[in-house]
Every structure is written in C-alpha cells, then in structure tokens.
Amino acid sequence: MDESVGAPRERRGRPRCRRGVLLVSLLGALLSPACTSIGPGTVARDRYDYSDSISESWKRQTLLNIVKLRYLDPPIFVDVGQIVAGYSLETAVSLGGEVASPRDNRLALGASGRFTDRPTITYTPLTGNKFVKALMTPLPPTAVFFMIQSGWPADGVLMAALVSLNGLANQETSMTGAMPPDPRFLRALELLRSIQRSGAVSMRVQQQADAQQTNLLTFRSADISADTLAEIRELRALLRLDPDATEFQLVFGGASTGPHEIAVITRSILHVMMTMAATVDVPAEDLASSRATPGLPPVDGDQQLLRIHGSDDEPTDASVAVQYRGHWFWIDDRDLRSKRAFAFMLMLFTLTDTGEPEALPLVTIPAQ
C-alpha cells in the first residue's frame, strides 16, 4: 500500500524538477550579460565610426568655408572638443509562485532589459584670439619647408603657401580679379619639383635651439645626372643663390639680402582659402548679379592650384561635396592634383597649432 501511494508522488515531483531546471537556465541567460563588460567590444567600432565621421565633417566644413569666401560670407569653424561615449545595459528578473493544492500551482516569470547609448560631444567655435592665431597669422616658413622635407611635392606646397620666393611673386586674387604669377616663380617651382623627383638632392631643415634662425641644408648624391645639374644651376640663377653653397638661411621677407639667404613671404590659412575660393565654379547668374566675386578661369597645368566644380545636381563621383545657396560644389574624386591641394589645406591647421595647453570643458559622467 505504501508503495502504491508513493509512486504517484514521485511522478508528480518530476515536472516540478524540470520547471526548476528551466527556471535556473532562464535566470542564467538573463543575468549573464550583466557579468560581461560591453566596453571592450565597442572600442574598435567607435574609433572607426567617430574618426570617419569627424574626417568627413571636417572636409565638408572646410570646403563650405572656401565657397562662402567667394560670396564674401565670413568663414565659421567649429571644432569637436571631446567625445565621451557612455553605454549602460540593465537587466531585471522577477519570479513569483503560488501553490493552492498538489495539482493546482502557478508560476509567474518576468524579465526586462534596457540598453542605453548616450554619447556626450562638445563643440568649440573658433573665435577671438584663437581665430586670429589659427587663420590670420602667416604660416611659419620652417613648417612649410618641413613638409617638403617630409616628401610633400615642392611645387604644390609652395604654390599654395607662398606669396613670394626671393622676390618672385605668386598669383594673387582680390575682389576685382586675379593677378597671374610671375613666370619665373612657376619655373622655379617646376625645377624644384623635378630636382626633388630625381632623388639626387635632399634637403634638411635645421632650426637653432633658440628658434631665432633656420637653415636649409642641401645634400647631393655622387651619381647626379647632367640634366639635374643643369636644373640646379638654373634654379640657383633664378633665385640669385650662390651656385656652390650647400647651406642657406631661411628668413621671412620679400627679398633676400645675399646669395646665402632664401626669403619667403608665407600666406595665412585664410589667405590660402581665399586663393582657393577663386577657383570655385560659381553659377554665371551669381557673377552677373555681383553676388560672388570674380575668380580665376579654369586653366591646365601647374597654374591651377585646384578645381572646385559647381552644378545644380548632386555629384555622383565626388571626393567631398557641399550644398550652398541651393547649388552643389565639389572636388572630383579623380582629380588627384585638386585632392592633394585640398589635403594640404587641411594639414595647414596642424601647422598653425602653437602647442599651447587649452582648458578643455569639464565633462562629468554619472556612474551607471
């Protein structure tokens, strides 16, 4: 008799055991994310996504300001100061039960979860003294020639950054039109680029410890060709330099005081942007109605710093594009010369960085 009564109880106990195992499994599944940090998995994705987004917005902001200068609209720059990405993952489990009789029991199981992505991004407008230092101060001649030393094309760098080289004038633009460059200036840049490409001559920028004097040192290889030697002689004659000297003093000025000095007048970033604005292809009706200033006509060869196209329709093959006054402006992705000049424009912001410590905004992130 005892055996027959015990058997049903054993069978009734098995479903409860299975329910207990199921409950433990559900609890483990719900609570396991809370025991694992979600931060490490976001690093690779966030660094790429934020870097790509900042780069694209930086290019568009710069191109937009170049276009605005053609319409005499003041340029406005806003920097991304800080990016703080905050994530939180919350899980909750509720369990309730009620037993009325051996055959009538109830089990209630509830779960909830919440994922929050709350990035904090600070923006800093470029104004006041910082605006003057970054955009209106002439570029340091040392920084310009450091870029050539690091491998940037000499003709592209000097065409964009210089007003004059040992008295040879670069092109200039104004509200009334443009003044073409001195043909001797263009020839000097052409010779510099050819000599640089030959690899037979290298240059090193040497700055004194007190930053009061900068020297350019030139080095020739032993197997220099006759053509390169002829280009070197022609270049030194154009710039009125000593044909045998290997060291020259780099100074800021309109003309050199001797055959061992290279005098340059550099442009500011704002000046470079205004020169680039002269190449923007603005609508003919805007020129006719005096909404935009006259610019440079499209030309082939080294005189064209870059080309910024314009159209009513959104471009399909653009390296960077912006819309302004209902019109699209862009740089062709296949135009390597223009892309190089625009990349140099972006690098100029780094060259003008004074390295002074900045008081960054204080961001307080609550513990979650």
Buried (B, 14 or more C-beta within 10 A) or exposed (E): EEEEEEEEEEEEEEEEEEBEEEBEEBBEEBEEBEEEEEEEEBEEEBEEEBEEEBEEEBBBBBBBBBBBBBBEEEBEBEBBEEBEBEBEBEBEBEEEEEEEEEEEEEEEBEBEEEEEEEEEEBEBEBEEEBBEBBBEBBBBBBBBBBBBBEEBBBBBBBBBBBBBBBBBBBBBBEEEEBEBBBEBBBBBBBBBBBBBEBEBBEBEBEBEEEEEEBBBEBEEEEEBEEEBBEBBEBBBEBBBBEEEEEEBBBBBBEEBEEBEBBBBBBBBBBBBBBBBBBBBBBBEEBBEEEBBBBBBEEEEEBEBBBBBBBEEEEBEEBBBBBEBBEBBBBBBBEBEBBBBBBEBBEEBBEBBEEEEEEEEEEEEEEEE
